[in-house]
Amino acid sequence: MTGLKTWFLQISPRSWIRSAEVAWTPHAPDHGAEEPWLSRARKWKIALVKQEVLPPLPNWPGRHPIRDFVVSSNGHTGCLSFLHELRAELLVVRTALEPECSTWIEKFHGDPDPKASRRGFEQRAVEQTFLSPAGPRTRRDVARTVDEIDWNTFDLVVSLDISIPTRILRRHPHVVWAYMITETGMPAYRASQRGPLHGYDLFLNQCARRFPVRPWRAPHEIDLPWAFQTQDCYGWNPRSDNGSVGLDRHTWKLVEEGRLHFPKLNPGIPIRGQPVDFLRQYAQSRYFLHMGPRKTWGTSLLEASCAGCLVLGDPQSVVHSAPLLPALQVRNPAELYLRLAWLEEHPRERAELWRRQQAKTRDLAFLRPLRHLVEAVEGIRKSRGQQT
């Protein structure tokens, strides 16, 4: 951004920036703009690393077809484009003994019994099975220690939470080390905005936005969302649109409380369960809706759009409202009912809105973060005298 534009955005009210994010509407995906960045990223050998105590994201280590990765998750799908478009290797590791590798425990900070919550996660790593081409497995079955892995084979390592201790990083100074804190409410997330932790180089901050201000993005930060993915990640899952409206668990509560109702042609269905369940639900849903009094990060908007739904919602109910379009904002049940009726009566306009939202999602969830990641990694490698 130019200096004048940066200054203007820095002094603009947060509400204005939010409105500008929603109002921005690209007309078509720019696949030609992706190719140079993809080509540069694919020169590197990349590892995506998760601890065995982390249920979401794929669990089947290695390099596989994207379908095998997706169905192996014990939760939502996460940053699939590392595995699909960037062809990273997935590594599942046991929790190292070093204190920094216990960062994941911070997610229990507000729990009534944090020790019990921790024990539950550790027990599920040993007992909870996931689907794999080789049959049911547990995360403990496939996890390796950090000392078993030859980190020299990688150019870029992306860790979910702090999976790899500082001593390993120091032994491999040629590797670019990046990490994502999996819960934005964890103290480590706020600390990471001030500077990268424990010797890592880059912090992936889960943000999906056009304007990297309020809060301002520091040089070591990359706006890369938890749902770093594309529509291609779900190409193996055929659409079976029956006109329904998919709802995340927060919005479904409004239905259970009798505060939200749907027309017969567009029944509301909860998006929940394991990936094989909620991907079938996404495939059936013509629309996806998020609203309610509790503000969430907004990851579900990107995931639902990538899965093929037309996403509606209240921009005040999410931190990152950029995936919405002005015509798809609904702030209360009455507005929703009227908007659904209009969309059903105008299929050509609905198709155009879907096309534009797909273009916007592609930019926010993939192209923009990919470009920022490549620029940052190449800058670090260049400063070390390495080929970019």
SEROZA-714980 format. One record per residue (C-alpha): residue in one letter; chain; x negated, y negated, z. Coordinates in pm, whole numbers, plus 50000, padded with zeros to 5 digits. Layout:
% SEROZA-714980
LOTOR rest kette     x     y     z
LOTOR    a     A     X     Y     Z
...
***
This chain:
% SEROZA-714980
LOTOR rest kette     x     y     z
LOTOR    m     A 50000 50000 50000
LOTOR    t     A 49890 49643 49939
LOTOR    g     A 49793 49426 50235
LOTOR    l     A 50100 49204 50194
LOTOR    k     A 50334 49501 50175
LOTOR    t     A 50173 49661 50479
LOTOR    w     A 50207 49340 50678
LOTOR    f     A 50573 49305 50577
LOTOR    l     A 50654 49661 50682
LOTOR    q     A 50470 49620 51012
LOTOR    i     A 50687 49324 51112
LOTOR    s     A 51014 49464 50971
LOTOR    p     A 51277 49597 51213
LOTOR    r     A 51283 49974 51244
LOTOR    s     A 51648 49972 51132
LOTOR    w     A 51551 49799 50806
LOTOR    i     A 51275 50052 50737
LOTOR    r     A 51521 50337 50803
LOTOR    s     A 51769 50186 50557
LOTOR    a     A 51496 50139 50297
LOTOR    e     A 51389 50502 50334
LOTOR    v     A 51743 50623 50264
LOTOR    a     A 51805 50372 49984
LOTOR    w     A 51499 50484 49785
LOTOR    t     A 51618 50732 49520
LOTOR    p     A 51387 50878 49252
LOTOR    h     A 51565 50987 48935
LOTOR    a     A 51378 51310 48861
LOTOR    p     A 51099 51525 49007
LOTOR    d     A 50762 51424 48869
LOTOR    h     A 50609 51768 48818
LOTOR    g     A 50338 51618 48600
LOTOR    a     A 50216 51414 48895
LOTOR    e     A 50179 51729 49106
LOTOR    e     A 49944 51923 48883
LOTOR    p     A 49623 51721 48936
LOTOR    w     A 49662 51738 49314
LOTOR    l     A 49748 52108 49306
LOTOR    s     A 49447 52183 49089
LOTOR    r     A 49217 52002 49329
LOTOR    a     A 49363 52177 49636
LOTOR    r     A 49346 52520 49475
LOTOR    k     A 48968 52490 49445
LOTOR    w     A 48949 52542 49819
LOTOR    k     A 48987 52859 50017
LOTOR    i     A 49253 52773 50277
LOTOR    a     A 49362 52950 50595
LOTOR    l     A 49687 52885 50780
LOTOR    v     A 49645 53002 51139
LOTOR    k     A 49908 53070 51404
LOTOR    q     A 49885 53222 51750
LOTOR    e     A 50075 53542 51819
LOTOR    v     A 50290 53354 52073
LOTOR    l     A 50446 53137 51798
LOTOR    p     A 50765 53305 51664
LOTOR    p     A 50859 53070 51375
LOTOR    l     A 50680 53072 51042
LOTOR    p     A 50579 53393 50863
LOTOR    n     A 50407 53666 51062
LOTOR    w     A 50274 53901 50793
LOTOR    p     A 49904 53808 50760
LOTOR    g     A 49717 53793 50433
LOTOR    r     A 49821 53669 50088
LOTOR    h     A 50158 53795 49964
LOTOR    p     A 50459 53708 49746
LOTOR    i     A 50654 53429 49913
LOTOR    r     A 50956 53651 49980
LOTOR    d     A 50745 53884 50199
LOTOR    f     A 50620 53584 50394
LOTOR    v     A 50965 53431 50447
LOTOR    v     A 51144 53744 50568
LOTOR    s     A 50861 53818 50814
LOTOR    s     A 50937 53509 51023
LOTOR    n     A 51101 53534 51365
LOTOR    g     A 51240 53182 51327
LOTOR    h     A 51262 52904 51074
LOTOR    t     A 51035 52909 50776
LOTOR    g     A 50801 52612 50824
LOTOR    c     A 50517 52497 50598
LOTOR    l     A 50557 52757 50325
LOTOR    s     A 50380 52561 50053
LOTOR    f     A 50043 52631 50213
LOTOR    l     A 50113 52998 50144
LOTOR    h     A 50295 52967 49810
LOTOR    e     A 50170 52670 49607
LOTOR    l     A 49830 52633 49780
LOTOR    r     A 49775 53012 49804
LOTOR    a     A 49642 53003 50161
LOTOR    e     A 49568 53313 50363
LOTOR    l     A 49783 53354 50674
LOTOR    l     A 49596 53451 50990
LOTOR    v     A 49765 53553 51315
LOTOR    v     A 49533 53528 51615
LOTOR    r     A 49547 53623 51979
LOTOR    t     A 49542 53336 52225
LOTOR    a     A 49179 53256 52300
LOTOR    l     A 49074 53207 52662
LOTOR    e     A 48941 52853 52614
LOTOR    p     A 49162 52585 52780
LOTOR    e     A 49227 52397 52456
LOTOR    c     A 49393 52708 52309
LOTOR    s     A 49660 52687 52578
LOTOR    t     A 49801 52368 52425
LOTOR    w     A 50110 52565 52319
LOTOR    i     A 50215 52589 52686
LOTOR    e     A 50298 52217 52684
LOTOR    k     A 50626 52294 52507
LOTOR    f     A 50756 52429 52842
LOTOR    h     A 50674 52107 53028
LOTOR    g     A 51039 52020 53096
LOTOR    d     A 51165 52375 53155
LOTOR    p     A 51310 52466 53498
LOTOR    d     A 51057 52751 53526
LOTOR    p     A 50764 52693 53284
LOTOR    k     A 50580 53006 53399
LOTOR    a     A 50881 53223 53321
LOTOR    s     A 50916 53062 52978
LOTOR    r     A 50551 53132 52906
LOTOR    r     A 50582 53494 53013
LOTOR    g     A 50885 53533 52787
LOTOR    f     A 50694 53410 52481
LOTOR    e     A 50396 53631 52561
LOTOR    q     A 50619 53934 52609
LOTOR    r     A 50803 53877 52280
LOTOR    a     A 50469 53863 52097
LOTOR    v     A 50414 54222 52209
LOTOR    e     A 50771 54353 52177
LOTOR    q     A 50963 54149 51915
LOTOR    t     A 50942 54304 51569
LOTOR    f     A 50944 54134 51231
LOTOR    l     A 51009 54269 50881
LOTOR    s     A 50714 54355 50661
LOTOR    p     A 50654 54568 50349
LOTOR    a     A 50487 54820 50581
LOTOR    g     A 50792 54841 50809
LOTOR    p     A 50867 54674 51144
LOTOR    r     A 50565 54523 51316
LOTOR    t     A 50503 54303 51620
LOTOR    r     A 50284 53996 51620
LOTOR    r     A 50047 54176 51858
LOTOR    d     A 50013 54457 51600
LOTOR    v     A 49873 54218 51339
LOTOR    a     A 49691 53962 51554
LOTOR    r     A 49312 53940 51555
LOTOR    t     A 49074 53764 51791
LOTOR    v     A 48919 53440 51667
LOTOR    d     A 48575 53602 51683
LOTOR    e     A 48672 53876 51437
LOTOR    i     A 48731 53627 51154
LOTOR    d     A 48460 53504 50918
LOTOR    w     A 48547 53134 50915
LOTOR    n     A 48261 53065 50674
LOTOR    t     A 48481 53195 50392
LOTOR    f     A 48717 52896 50420
LOTOR    d     A 48693 52534 50308
LOTOR    l     A 49006 52415 50492
LOTOR    v     A 49162 52570 50803
LOTOR    v     A 49506 52453 50919
LOTOR    s     A 49590 52553 51275
LOTOR    l     A 49938 52548 51427
LOTOR    d     A 49876 52404 51773
LOTOR    i     A 49515 52455 51883
LOTOR    s     A 49463 52817 51779
LOTOR    i     A 49085 52801 51732
LOTOR    p     A 48852 52689 52014
LOTOR    t     A 48600 52408 51979
LOTOR    r     A 48304 52648 51999
LOTOR    i     A 48414 52806 51670
LOTOR    l     A 48450 52465 51504
LOTOR    r     A 48096 52369 51606
LOTOR    r     A 47954 52683 51448
LOTOR    h     A 48115 52602 51112
LOTOR    p     A 48058 52231 51044
LOTOR    h     A 48118 52265 50669
LOTOR    v     A 48483 52362 50724
LOTOR    v     A 48750 52091 50737
LOTOR    w     A 48962 52166 51045
LOTOR    a     A 49322 52041 51057
LOTOR    y     A 49602 52110 51301
LOTOR    m     A 49973 52052 51355
LOTOR    i     A 50128 52027 51702
LOTOR    t     A 50443 52237 51674
LOTOR    e     A 50663 52033 51908
LOTOR    t     A 50660 51656 51870
LOTOR    g     A 50753 51608 52237
LOTOR    m     A 50435 51775 52361
LOTOR    p     A 50174 51547 52527
LOTOR    a     A 49918 51677 52275
LOTOR    y     A 50123 51521 51995
LOTOR    r     A 50103 51173 52145
LOTOR    a     A 49734 51219 52223
LOTOR    s     A 49672 51327 51863
LOTOR    q     A 49807 50997 51732
LOTOR    r     A 49517 50824 51906
LOTOR    g     A 49255 51061 51770
LOTOR    p     A 49205 51425 51665
LOTOR    l     A 49169 51667 51956
LOTOR    h     A 48897 51917 52045
LOTOR    g     A 48666 51853 51749
LOTOR    y     A 48926 51890 51473
LOTOR    d     A 48914 51656 51174
LOTOR    l     A 49278 51595 51078
LOTOR    f     A 49616 51582 51252
LOTOR    l     A 49925 51682 51051
LOTOR    n     A 50202 51483 51219
LOTOR    q     A 50524 51646 51083
LOTOR    c     A 50647 51312 50942
LOTOR    a     A 50850 51297 50619
LOTOR    r     A 50869 50935 50514
LOTOR    r     A 50790 50696 50233
LOTOR    f     A 50659 50415 50453
LOTOR    p     A 50386 50525 50701
LOTOR    v     A 50465 50256 50959
LOTOR    r     A 50654 50223 51288
LOTOR    p     A 50459 50417 51405
LOTOR    w     A 50162 50334 51187
LOTOR    r     A 49969 50632 51051
LOTOR    a     A 49609 50637 51176
LOTOR    p     A 49327 50735 50934
LOTOR    h     A 49300 51087 51079
LOTOR    e     A 49676 51148 51046
LOTOR    i     A 49850 51309 50751
LOTOR    d     A 50224 51270 50698
LOTOR    l     A 50295 51638 50636
LOTOR    p     A 50629 51782 50751
LOTOR    w     A 50696 52108 50929
LOTOR    a     A 50905 52195 50623
LOTOR    f     A 50613 52146 50382
LOTOR    q     A 50781 52345 50108
LOTOR    t     A 50951 52331 49769
LOTOR    q     A 51258 52473 49602
LOTOR    d     A 51026 52732 49443
LOTOR    c     A 50971 52888 49786
LOTOR    y     A 51334 53010 49771
LOTOR    g     A 51355 53099 49403
LOTOR    w     A 51382 53469 49490
LOTOR    n     A 51700 53403 49694
LOTOR    p     A 51988 53364 49441
LOTOR    r     A 52258 53107 49508
LOTOR    s     A 52611 53236 49579
LOTOR    d     A 52783 52899 49635
LOTOR    n     A 53131 52947 49782
LOTOR    g     A 53187 52579 49862
LOTOR    s     A 53111 52604 50234
LOTOR    v     A 52926 52353 50451
LOTOR    g     A 52623 52482 50641
LOTOR    l     A 52574 52340 50990
LOTOR    d     A 52271 52347 51216
LOTOR    r     A 52324 52449 51579
LOTOR    h     A 52359 52090 51701
LOTOR    t     A 52634 52010 51450
LOTOR    w     A 52806 52346 51509
LOTOR    k     A 52855 52245 51872
LOTOR    l     A 53092 51973 51752
LOTOR    v     A 53302 52244 51585
LOTOR    e     A 53304 52456 51900
LOTOR    e     A 53413 52151 52101
LOTOR    g     A 53699 52082 51858
LOTOR    r     A 53550 51747 51751
LOTOR    l     A 53473 51843 51390
LOTOR    h     A 53702 52010 51136
LOTOR    f     A 53668 52103 50770
LOTOR    p     A 53906 52136 50474
LOTOR    k     A 54001 52487 50363
LOTOR    l     A 53802 52454 50041
LOTOR    n     A 53486 52365 50235
LOTOR    p     A 53475 52568 50556
LOTOR    g     A 53194 52497 50801
LOTOR    i     A 52954 52786 50875
LOTOR    p     A 52668 52794 51128
LOTOR    i     A 52314 52836 50993
LOTOR    r     A 52153 53072 51240
LOTOR    g     A 51987 53409 51292
LOTOR    q     A 51675 53553 51133
LOTOR    p     A 51556 53437 50787
LOTOR    v     A 51746 53711 50605
LOTOR    d     A 52061 53578 50775
LOTOR    f     A 52023 53203 50745
LOTOR    l     A 51889 53218 50390
LOTOR    r     A 52204 53403 50289
LOTOR    q     A 52403 53133 50468
LOTOR    y     A 52211 52859 50286
LOTOR    a     A 52276 53036 49954
LOTOR    q     A 52651 53038 50022
LOTOR    s     A 52661 52672 50126
LOTOR    r     A 52731 52405 49868
LOTOR    y     A 52659 52143 50132
LOTOR    f     A 52457 52107 50450
LOTOR    l     A 52558 51869 50728
LOTOR    h     A 52375 51722 51026
LOTOR    m     A 52547 51487 51271
LOTOR    g     A 52603 51454 51642
LOTOR    p     A 52498 51254 51946
LOTOR    r     A 52164 51430 51993
LOTOR    k     A 51886 51289 51772
LOTOR    t     A 51662 51555 51617
LOTOR    w     A 51347 51531 51406
LOTOR    g     A 51524 51606 51076
LOTOR    t     A 51337 51916 50958
LOTOR    s     A 51661 52097 50876
LOTOR    l     A 51748 51835 50611
LOTOR    l     A 51438 51920 50410
LOTOR    e     A 51472 52295 50458
LOTOR    a     A 51839 52296 50353
LOTOR    s     A 51767 52082 50047
LOTOR    c     A 51481 52308 49940
LOTOR    a     A 51718 52605 49980
LOTOR    g     A 51955 52440 49729
LOTOR    c     A 52219 52263 49939
LOTOR    l     A 52346 51909 49890
LOTOR    v     A 52258 51749 50225
LOTOR    l     A 52491 51507 50403
LOTOR    g     A 52442 51351 50742
LOTOR    d     A 52435 51063 50983
LOTOR    p     A 52099 50884 50948
LOTOR    q     A 52123 50778 51313
LOTOR    s     A 52120 51142 51424
LOTOR    v     A 51769 51219 51292
LOTOR    v     A 51427 51059 51330
LOTOR    h     A 51341 51119 50964
LOTOR    s     A 51648 51030 50761
LOTOR    a     A 51466 50975 50429
LOTOR    p     A 51600 51296 50264
LOTOR    l     A 51952 51148 50270
LOTOR    l     A 52093 50935 49988
LOTOR    p     A 52318 50632 50046
LOTOR    a     A 52618 50811 49891
LOTOR    l     A 52564 51111 50122
LOTOR    q     A 52563 50926 50454
LOTOR    v     A 52852 51023 50682
LOTOR    r     A 52861 50875 51032
LOTOR    n     A 53173 51042 51172
LOTOR    p     A 53420 51325 51096
LOTOR    a     A 53662 51092 50916
LOTOR    e     A 53391 50977 50674
LOTOR    l     A 53284 51337 50620
LOTOR    y     A 53635 51449 50528
LOTOR    l     A 53672 51167 50273
LOTOR    r     A 53324 51225 50127
LOTOR    l     A 53381 51598 50081
LOTOR    a     A 53710 51530 49906
LOTOR    w     A 53542 51282 49669
LOTOR    l     A 53254 51518 49592
LOTOR    e     A 53493 51803 49515
LOTOR    e     A 53698 51580 49285
LOTOR    h     A 53390 51454 49097
LOTOR    p     A 53170 51753 49010
LOTOR    r     A 52960 51563 48755
LOTOR    e     A 52873 51292 49006
LOTOR    r     A 52807 51560 49267
LOTOR    a     A 52562 51732 49032
LOTOR    e     A 52381 51403 48971
LOTOR    l     A 52351 51337 49345
LOTOR    w     A 52216 51689 49392
LOTOR    r     A 51957 51632 49118
LOTOR    r     A 51842 51304 49271
LOTOR    q     A 51823 51449 49620
LOTOR    q     A 51619 51740 49489
LOTOR    a     A 51374 51491 49337
LOTOR    k     A 51353 51299 49664
LOTOR    t     A 51300 51615 49867
LOTOR    r     A 51027 51731 49631
LOTOR    d     A 50844 51404 49686
LOTOR    l     A 50887 51390 50065
LOTOR    a     A 50836 51757 50145
LOTOR    f     A 50561 51839 49898
LOTOR    l     A 50406 51588 49654
LOTOR    r     A 50349 51298 49893
LOTOR    p     A 50197 51511 50176
LOTOR    l     A 49993 51713 49926
LOTOR    r     A 49842 51395 49783
LOTOR    h     A 49757 51257 50128
LOTOR    l     A 49606 51590 50237
LOTOR    v     A 49387 51622 49927
LOTOR    e     A 49262 51263 49958
LOTOR    a     A 49174 51314 50326
LOTOR    v     A 49001 51650 50280
LOTOR    e     A 48804 51527 49980
LOTOR    g     A 48698 51219 50177
LOTOR    i     A 48566 51434 50463
LOTOR    r     A 48386 51673 50230
LOTOR    k     A 48228 51383 50041
LOTOR    s     A 48106 51225 50366
LOTOR    r     A 47933 51555 50446
LOTOR    g     A 47767 51573 50107
LOTOR    q     A 47985 51861 49988
LOTOR    q     A 48147 51899 49650
LOTOR    t     A 48510 51790 49657
***
